[in-house]
């Protein structure tokens, strides 16, 4: 029998993961009016049936104007929460833990789907609430000339913070056992953190502490509305190449840990155009997970070009992270977790998957 860390259980508050393999949230751009459908059930279900311990549903928006595209999922209404219940039930029936990422696109709202070009929409293509679907941000600073947002007034900010909390409550109602706050990749929370995107001169801008205020208050809102026995993750762009550096991420991790965040999901990039477009190597973001784990004394999740079981196991054995998130490799092989178990020679690998898959 081979003992591994990748296939060892992990307790997060009262939630038990059967292994450390996590399905990273991957946008599908396939919702209608924010509602999940058969595609989302199939997509999440195939990963759960493949043996992963934690399945994170894609970035789901906390208010309508926070949608990046017409196909974004939402949790700004109660009926949307009801529509997720069959997905969470199926994930759980496969022995995995259902989770969801909560986000707001901010200045990246009102864009084409990637296969349509991904550019900002500058004309109304027959969308009924076009005027309400207006990109907003901390300041009138866009990542392209076509994406300059309307700056949020001071009075609007508490409403968005509250929307995160309400979405977290709906996530619990929908059956999710973990929520991840999306504070990376150039979306709204990251925009507030960024000295480039945030040019405010009130208590949400200027100093590092002021720029972190929005992120911290979102955590407070989510934690107040999500059960105390369930974990909260937070995804960072640990370094973005535009003024937010790993030391800033360590400082933020310490603050949000005190507010109830359990795991930092360590990514990068996104303020200047799309995230992660530079030439990159295998495991290129692992050093961020290692640094935040050691210096902020918080559990971390490594993600980004982790492709082989032995690579994932080595990251855990070296103490660089506590969880391994897989994305593109799962697109090619939804049974990546089962294959990794076979490659590592664990005992009874087929116990990871439902009976129908054995």
C-alpha positions in Angstrom: 0.0 0.0 0.0 1.3 3.5 -0.9 0.4 6.3 1.4 0.2 9.7 -0.2 -0.7 13.2 0.8 -2.8 13.9 -2.4 -5.1 11.1 -1.4 -5.2 11.7 2.3 -8.4 13.2 3.8 -8.6 16.8 5.0 -11.0 18.4 7.5 -12.0 22.0 6.9 -14.1 23.1 9.8 -16.9 20.4 9.9 -16.5 19.5 6.2 -14.4 16.4 5.4 -12.7 16.0 2.0 -11.8 12.5 0.9 -8.7 13.8 -0.8 -6.8 17.0 -1.7 -7.8 17.0 -5.4 -9.9 20.1 -6.2 -11.7 20.9 -9.3 -10.9 24.6 -10.0 -13.8 26.9 -11.0 -14.0 27.1 -14.8 -16.3 29.5 -16.6 -18.8 27.8 -18.9 -20.6 30.9 -20.2 -23.7 28.8 -20.7 -26.3 30.2 -18.2 -29.5 31.9 -19.2 -30.5 34.8 -16.9 -28.0 33.5 -14.4 -29.7 30.0 -14.1 -27.7 26.8 -14.3 -28.9 24.1 -16.7 -28.2 20.6 -18.0 -24.7 21.7 -19.2 -23.7 22.7 -15.7 -25.0 19.5 -14.2 -23.1 17.5 -16.7 -19.9 19.5 -16.4 -19.7 19.5 -12.6 -21.0 15.9 -12.4 -18.3 14.4 -14.6 -15.6 15.8 -12.4 -17.3 14.6 -9.2 -17.7 11.2 -10.7 -14.0 11.2 -11.6 -12.8 11.0 -8.0 -12.1 14.6 -7.0 -12.6 15.5 -3.3 -13.9 19.1 -3.9 -15.7 20.4 -6.9 -15.9 24.2 -7.2 -18.6 25.5 -9.5 -17.5 28.4 -11.7 -17.5 32.1 -10.7 -21.2 32.9 -9.9 -22.2 36.5 -9.8 -23.7 38.2 -6.8 -25.6 40.8 -8.7 -26.8 41.2 -12.3 -24.5 44.0 -13.3 -21.5 41.9 -12.1 -22.0 39.4 -14.9 -19.0 39.3 -17.3 -21.1 37.8 -20.2 -24.7 37.0 -20.9 -23.8 33.4 -20.0 -22.6 33.9 -16.4 -24.2 32.1 -13.5 -25.9 34.1 -10.8 -27.0 33.9 -7.1 -28.7 37.3 -6.8 -32.2 35.7 -6.7 -33.7 32.9 -4.6 -34.9 30.9 -7.7 -31.3 30.7 -8.8 -30.4 29.0 -5.6 -33.2 26.5 -6.1 -31.9 25.7 -9.6 -28.5 24.7 -8.1 -29.9 22.0 -5.8 -29.8 19.2 -8.3 -26.1 20.0 -9.0 -25.1 20.0 -5.4 -27.1 16.8 -4.8 -25.4 15.0 -7.7 -21.9 16.1 -6.7 -22.5 14.9 -3.2 -23.9 11.6 -4.4 -20.5 10.9 -6.1 -18.7 11.3 -2.8 -17.4 14.8 -3.5 -18.0 18.1 -1.7 -19.9 20.7 -3.6 -18.5 24.3 -3.6 -19.0 27.5 -5.5 -17.0 30.6 -6.3 -18.7 34.0 -5.8 -17.6 37.0 -7.8 -18.4 40.3 -9.5 -16.8 41.3 -12.8 -16.7 45.0 -12.1 -15.1 46.8 -15.1 -14.9 43.4 -16.9 -18.7 43.2 -17.1 -20.7 43.4 -20.4 -18.2 41.4 -22.5 -18.4 38.9 -25.3 -18.0 35.2 -24.5 -14.4 34.0 -25.2 -15.4 32.2 -28.4 -17.1 35.4 -29.6 -13.9 37.3 -29.2 -14.0 38.3 -25.5 -14.1 42.1 -26.2 -16.2 44.6 -24.4 -19.7 45.0 -25.8 -20.1 48.5 -27.1 -23.6 48.1 -28.6 -26.8 46.6 -27.2 -27.2 43.2 -29.0 -30.9 43.0 -28.0 -30.4 42.7 -24.2 -33.4 44.0 -22.3 -31.5 45.4 -19.3 -28.6 46.8 -21.2 -28.5 50.1 -19.4 -28.5 48.4 -16.0 -25.7 46.1 -17.1 -23.1 48.8 -16.8 -19.5 48.1 -16.0 -18.5 49.6 -12.6 -15.3 49.9 -10.7 -13.5 51.7 -7.9 -12.4 54.4 -10.4 -12.9 55.3 -14.1 -9.9 53.3 -15.1 -10.3 50.4 -17.6 -7.9 47.8 -18.8 -8.7 48.9 -22.4 -10.2 52.1 -23.9 -13.4 50.3 -24.5 -13.8 49.1 -20.9 -13.7 52.3 -18.8 -16.2 51.7 -16.0 -18.5 54.1 -14.1 -16.8 54.7 -10.7 -18.9 53.5 -7.8 -20.2 56.1 -5.4 -19.3 55.7 -1.8 -23.0 55.0 -1.1 -23.1 52.1 -3.6 -20.3 50.1 -2.0 -22.1 48.7 1.0 -24.8 47.3 -1.3 -22.3 45.3 -3.2 -20.7 44.0 0.0 -24.2 43.0 1.2 -24.8 41.3 -2.2 -21.9 39.0 -1.5 -23.3 38.1 1.9 -26.8 37.4 0.5 -25.3 35.2 -2.3 -23.3 33.2 0.3 -26.6 32.6 2.2 -28.2 31.4 -1.1 -25.2 29.2 -1.7 -25.9 27.4 1.6 -29.6 27.1 0.7 -28.5 25.6 -2.6 -26.5 22.9 -0.8 -23.0 24.1 -1.2 -20.6 23.2 1.6 -17.9 25.8 0.7 -17.8 29.2 -0.9 -14.8 30.8 -2.5 -14.6 34.6 -2.8 -13.1 35.6 -6.1 -10.6 38.4 -5.4 -8.3 37.7 -8.4 -7.9 38.0 -12.2 -8.8 41.7 -12.5 -12.4 41.4 -11.3 -14.0 43.8 -8.9 -12.4 42.9 -5.6 -9.0 42.8 -7.3 -9.7 46.2 -8.9 -10.2 47.7 -5.4 -6.9 46.1 -4.3 -4.9 47.4 -7.3 -3.1 50.7 -7.0 -3.5 50.9 -10.8 -7.2 50.4 -11.0 -8.2 52.0 -7.7 -7.6 55.8 -7.8 -10.1 56.7 -5.1 -9.4 59.3 -2.4 -11.9 58.1 0.2 -11.6 55.3 2.8 -11.7 52.6 0.0 -8.6 54.0 -1.8 -5.2 55.4 -1.5 -3.2 53.5 1.2 -2.8 49.7 1.0 -5.1 49.3 4.0 -7.8 51.4 2.4 -7.5 49.4 -0.8 -7.9 46.2 1.1 -11.0 47.5 3.0 -13.5 46.3 0.3 -12.0 42.8 0.3 -12.0 42.5 4.1 -15.6 43.8 4.3 -16.7 41.3 1.7 -15.2 38.5 3.8 -17.0 39.8 6.8 -20.3 39.8 4.9 -19.8 36.3 3.5 -18.7 34.9 6.8 -21.7 36.4 8.6 -24.1 34.8 6.1 -22.5 31.4 5.6 -22.6 28.7 8.4 -19.7 28.9 10.8 -19.1 25.1 10.4 -18.5 25.5 6.7 -15.2 26.8 5.2 -14.6 29.9 3.1 -11.8 30.1 0.5 -10.5 33.2 -1.1 -8.8 33.4 -4.5 -6.0 35.9 -4.9 -3.9 37.1 -7.8 -0.9 36.8 -5.5 1.1 39.0 -8.0 -0.4 40.9 -10.9 2.5 42.7 -12.6 0.7 46.0 -12.0 1.6 47.0 -8.4 0.2 44.2 -6.3 3.0 41.9 -5.1 3.3 38.7 -3.0 4.1 40.7 0.1 0.8 42.6 -0.3 -1.0 39.2 -0.6 0.6 38.0 2.6 -0.6 41.1 4.4 -4.2 40.6 3.0 -4.1 36.9 3.9 -3.3 37.7 7.5 -6.3 40.1 7.7 -8.8 37.8 6.0 -7.7 34.8 8.1 -8.7 36.8 11.2 -12.1 37.3 9.6 -12.7 33.6 8.9 -11.1 32.7 5.6 -9.7 29.1 5.8 -7.8 28.7 2.6 -6.1 31.1 0.1 -6.3 29.9 -3.5 -3.2 31.3 -5.2 -3.4 32.5 -8.8 -1.9 35.6 -10.5 -2.4 38.3 -13.2 -5.5 39.9 -14.6 -5.3 43.6 -14.1 -3.6 44.4 -17.4 -5.7 42.4 -19.8 -6.5 38.7 -19.5 -5.0 36.7 -16.7 -2.0 34.5 -17.1 -1.1 35.2 -20.7 2.7 35.3 -20.3 5.1 32.4 -21.0 4.7 30.1 -18.0 6.2 26.9 -16.6 4.7 23.9 -14.9 3.6 24.8 -11.4 4.5 28.5 -12.0 2.2 29.8 -9.2 3.2 27.2 -6.6 5.8 29.6 -5.0 2.9 32.0 -4.2 1.1 29.3 -2.4 4.2 28.4 -0.5 5.0 32.0 0.5 1.5 32.8 1.7 1.2 29.5 3.6 4.4 30.1 5.5 4.3 33.8 6.1 0.6 34.2 6.8 0.2 30.9 8.6 -2.9 29.9 6.6 -3.7 26.9 4.4 -3.2 27.4 0.7 -4.3 25.8 -2.6 -1.9 25.6 -5.5 -3.2 26.0 -9.0 -1.7 26.5 -12.5 -0.1 24.0 -14.9 -0.1 21.1 -12.3 -0.5 18.2 -14.7 0.9 15.0 -13.2 0.1 13.1 -10.0 3.8 13.0 -9.0 4.0 16.8 -9.4 1.0 17.3 -7.3 2.2 14.9 -4.6 5.6 16.6 -4.5 4.1 20.0 -3.9 2.2 18.7 -0.9 5.1 16.7 0.5 7.3 19.8 0.3 4.8 21.8 2.4 4.2 24.3 -0.4 0.4 23.9 -0.3 -2.4 22.0 1.4 -4.7 21.4 -1.7 -4.1 21.0 -5.4 -6.6 22.6 -7.9 -6.7 21.1 -11.4 -8.4 22.9 -14.3 -7.3 22.3 -17.9 -6.1 18.8 -17.3 -9.6 17.9 -16.2 -11.0 19.3 -19.4 -9.0 16.7 -21.2 -9.5 14.0 -18.6 -12.4 14.4 -16.2 -11.1 11.2 -14.4 -7.8 12.9 -13.6 -8.2 12.1 -9.9 -8.7 8.4 -10.6 -5.7 8.3 -13.0 -3.6 10.1 -10.4 -4.5 7.5 -7.8 -3.6 4.7 -10.2 -0.3 6.4 -11.0 0.6 6.8 -7.3 -0.3 3.2 -6.5 -2.8 3.9 -3.7 -4.8 1.1 -2.3 -8.3 0.5 -3.8 -8.2 3.5 -6.2 -11.6 2.7 -7.6 -13.2 3.4 -4.2 -12.8 7.1 -5.2 -15.5 6.8 -7.9 -19.1 5.8 -8.0 -20.0 2.1 -8.4 -21.0 2.7 -12.0 -17.5 3.8 -12.9 -15.6 0.9 -11.4 
